[in-house]
Structure formats: structure tokens, C-alpha cells
Amino acid sequence: MELQLSTPALLFSAITLLMLAFTNRFLAIATLIRGLHKNYLKEPDQEIIVEQIHNLRRRLTLIKNMQLFGVFSFLMCVICMFLLFQGFTSAANWVFVASMISLLISLGISLVEIQISTKALNLELSDMEDIFEKRKSSLDAFFRLDQKKE
């Protein structure tokens, strides 16, 4: 199969949307960090704030790497298109493979970051478990984490 100029061009919109999503995650985490920092200055001994700050630091590093590999993938797509335009199809094929691998790595890091953010939310909700256990609702069958049979 021969790589055509339109093939790497198709990735432009996908990579751009991913970069937008990654940037939105970054901005949301930056806002959370600023808020937690203010809370930490007020109550430096509160353990949950320290855990959340540590968690956000890890997520910030992951998002930075997601963006790095996303930008690299985008750059490789541009280079691939240039090589195809110049007639270097063999080199363009390898650069396109590098672009796809970079995009795959970026998406893999994104999955890890989503897992960490879910754990952070569960940590935040853990102190409300007593309230949740006492409450009765018709939707309990769908939203209860542990259905204990006695």
C-alpha cells in the first residue's frame, strides 16, 4: 500500500482535538493546584491535601508527556507530508510510522492519567462514604460500590 498525502493529513484534526483535550486537562489541574496550595497554606497538617498535591504533581508530569508525544506526532505528520510532497515515499513511510507510534504513546499515557485522576476522585469521595451508606435511594442498585449481602 502506498502512502498518500491525504493519509497523514487526516491525523491533523485528530491530533489537534487531542491536544485541545490535553490542554484543558492541564488548565483544570493548574486551577486545582492553585486552590489546594491556598488550602495547604491555611492548614499545612491536613494529610488529604498533601496526598492530593502529590497526586496532581504526578498527573501534571503525565499530561506534560502526553502533550510532548502529541506535539511530536503532529510534527512527524508535517514532516511526512513534506517528504511525500518531495517524492521520498520510503522515508515518509517511516516518519508516518514514528508519528503513529508517538500518538499511541500519548494515548497510552492518557489512559494512565485517567486512572490516576479516578483514584484521586475516589480519595476525595472517601470521606463521604458514611453519608452515602445512610442514604436510601431508588438508584442505589446502580450507584453503590459494594453491595454487601448479609
N, C-alpha and C positions, 0 to 999 in steps of 0.2 A: 504494500500500500504506500502510495506516495503522499507525503505531507504537503498540503496546500496552504496558501497564505491565510485562508479563512479559518483554518483549524486553530492556530494559536490566538487569532483574533476573537474567537468565541469565548476564550477564557477571560478576556478583558472584563466583561460585565460580571462574571462570577467572582473574580479576584477583587474587583472594586467593591462589590457588595460585602464580601468577607472582610475587607479592610475597614469598611464602614462599621460593621458589627464589632470588630476588634477594637476600633477606636471608641465606640460607645461603651464597651466594657471597661476600657481604660479610664474614661471620664467618670463612669459610675464608681469605680474603685477609688479614684482620686478624691471624689467627694466623700466617700465613706472614710477614707484615711484621715482627711481633714477633720471630720466630725469626731472620729474616735480619738484623734490627737487632743482635741479640746476636752473630751471626757477624761482622757488619761491625765491631763494636767490638773483637772479638778480632783480626781480620785486615782492616784497612781497605784494604789494597792489592790484595785479590783482586778481579779485574775482573768475574768472573761474578756476584758478589754485587751489585756496583754496577749491572750490567745488569738483574739480577732486580728490584732495588728500583725502578729506573726503570720497568720493565715493570709492576710491581704498582701503582705510582702512576697510570699510565695506566688500568689496569683498575679501580682504585678510583674514578677520576673517571667512567668509563663506567658502573659499577654505580650510582653516585650518580644519574647522569642516567636510567638505566633505572628506578630507584625513583621519581624525580621524575615522570617521564611516566606510570608506572604509577599512582601516587597521584592524579595529575591525571585520568587516565582514570576511576579509581574515583569521584572527586569529581564528575566530569561525569555519570556514571551516576546518582548520587544526585540531582543537580540535575535531570536528565532525568526521573527518576521523579516528583520533586516537581512539575515542570511538567505532566507528563501527569495527575497526580492533580488539579491545579488546572484542567485543561482547556485549557492553552496548547500545543496539539499542534504548531503550526508552530515555535515556539521550542524545544520538546522535540526535534523532528527535528534541528534544527541543533546542539543541545547533544549529542545522541547521535552525530552525525557527528564532532563535536570529540572525543568520548570514544573513538570508534573510531580516529581519526587518532592520538590520543595513545597508544593501545595499540599501534598499528602502529609508531610511532616507538620506543616502548620495546622492542618485539620486534626491530626493526632494530638498535638499539644492542646488544641482547643477542647478536645474530649477530656483530657486530664484536668484542665482548668474548670470545666463544668462540674466534674466530680468533686473537686475541692470546694467550689462555691456551694454545692449542695450540702456538703458536710458542714460548712460554715452556717448555712441557714438552719440546719438541724441543731447545731450548737446553740444558736440564738433562740430556737423554739423549745429547747430542753427545759428551760426554767418555767415554762407554761404547761408542762405535762400534767401537773396536779389539777389545774383548772380544767384541762381538756378531759381528764378522766371523770370528773364530777359532772360534767355537762352531758345531757342526753339530747340526741337529735335523730331525726329520721334518716339522716345521711351518714350515720355512724358506720354503717356497713361498708361504705365506700372509702371513708377517710381515716378510720382507725388504723394505726400502725400494727398493733399487736392485739389480736382477738384471743383473749385468754378464756379457755373453756374450763369451767370449774365443776 
